[in-house]
Amino acid sequence: MFNQSETTTVFLIVLVALAILIWGYNRAKAYGKLGILAWLQSVVLMAPWLVFFGLFAAGIYINLVGILFLIVASVGFYIYLGKRLRAEGQDIILREKAAQRLKEQEQSTSPENTPSLTNAEMAIVPEVLPIPEEDLKLIKSIFSIDTFFATETISYQEGAIFKGNLRGEADAVYERLSEKLKGHFVDKYRLFLVEGTEGKPVVIVLPSSVDPKPSTLAQKNLALVLLVATIVTTLEAVGLLLGFDLFSNWTRYQEAIPLSLGIWGVLFAHEIGHRLLAKRHNLRLSFPFFLPTWQLGAFGAITRFESLIPNRSALFDVAFAGPALGGIISLILLITGLILSQPGSLFQVPTPFFQGSILVGSLAKVVLGEQLQQSIIDVHPLTIIGWLGLMINALNLLPAGQLDGGRIVQAIYGRKTARRATIATLAVLGIVTLINPENSIPLYWAVVIIFLQRDLERPSLNELTEPDDARAAWGLLILFLMLATLIPLSPSLAGKLGIGG
């Protein structure tokens, strides 16, 4: 039986999971059958992991064949729902678009609703606008009654905010407005379609001089210094795993290189994932600023966007690709290491090692089985490398600021939710630091977030169009796996599951 603290923990996890599912359902049902099918897709995608960890928490674990069956079944059902979604949704979308256009045409042709030339002129707040008057007239000419009907112009930074009414789908309106603006000025101005402070769509026009700037020579030199420092700290961390201090035994650095290559491989896979998707969306990224540490060798890297992000889907893709590729590589290394582990393997680790993560512990139980009841277990080096890689990727998925997790939350749920998630993450890191002051990692990440990554990513050019439901489902899945990696098993629960004597 669970003790009181474990019962409370399990209850809270179940409560949070139910709250997320109910919130997603309420959000989806507003779109009718189409929304429900999309919601079911996200549930199906996460179902194997929810079932697996739910059974695991209850003391029931399934083997690799069972896991593969759950994954294959969920993928098949996901594809089936996707076909239903396209079949059911196509007619609905077409009917809604037709009805909306007919309504707009009726309103525009109605005498009482057709604005006169005087009413169509935009009110300008009596202040000096930073945009030249001739440019401002041309900018105002791009607006129309069938795209964005502007009613007020307000000075903003080096450009202007145009308040008004959106008269069409955000992505289509943005494309038409940006093409007209480019036709007048080429690359002199940038157009942003975002949500204003009053919760209504607004257009912001800024000069291209405010575009993100390429890294300076000093920043590139800093990135190089951090890379060298990360190489050194990785060699030191691996040296400690092998039982020697690199700084006291520099001549033994070659012994640490093979395992260090595994950590470097995970780090570079993470960065390659970012850059592959950035190239797909024609986005430039800065040099990675690696974060060296003695505990894991490295905590990943900080990477800035050096170009404007076209939409929230592009932001999601770039943020998701890094930890996804790095996590897959780490997971493969971990599972391979567990399979290759046998008596006489290089590392001998105490059983509590596998209690430090729900994900690692559950996979170890599936592969190693009864061996986990021993006090000391011989494991292959790839097991350690895979575990370190999962930790590095999971820490970068914390939903805060400009971390990968923060960017994913911002892309899916918007800036308000991302801002709240950042505050909640900092609060949780602070609480964990107070509860377990011996573990310096939560405090380290709280400092990194506060001083380097607390600000949200800059708004996309089209901030109104949300990513599709498939991206939302993948985002929820990777955030769920992040929690499963970082949350440890309690010793008593691990004992009941056969992890430890």
Secondary structure, DSSP 8 states (H G I E B T S, - for coil): ---HHHHHHHHHHHHHHHHHHHHHHHHHHTTHHHHHHHHHHHHHHHHHHHHHHHHHHTT----HHHHHHHHHHHHHHHHHHHHHHHHHHHHHHHHHHHHHHHHHHHHHHSTTTS--HHHHS-EE-SS--SS-HHHHHHHHTT-BTTTEEEEEEEEETTEEEEEEEE-S-HHHHHHHHHHHHHHHHTTSEEEEEEE-TTSSEEEEEEEGGGS-----HHHHHHHHHHHHHHHHHHHHHHHHHHTS-TTT-GGGHHHHHHHHHHHHHHHHHHHHHHHHHHHHTT--B---EEEEETTTEEEEEE--B-S---BHHHHHHHHHHHHHHHHHHHHHHHHHHHHH--TT-SEEEEGGGGGS-HHHHHHHHHHHGGGGGSSEEEE-HHHHHHHHHHHHHHHHTSSSTTSHHHHHHHHHH-HHHHHHHHHHHHHHHHHHHHH-TT--HHHHHHHHIIIII-S-----SB-SS---HHHHHHHHHHHHHHHHHHS---HHHHHHTTS--
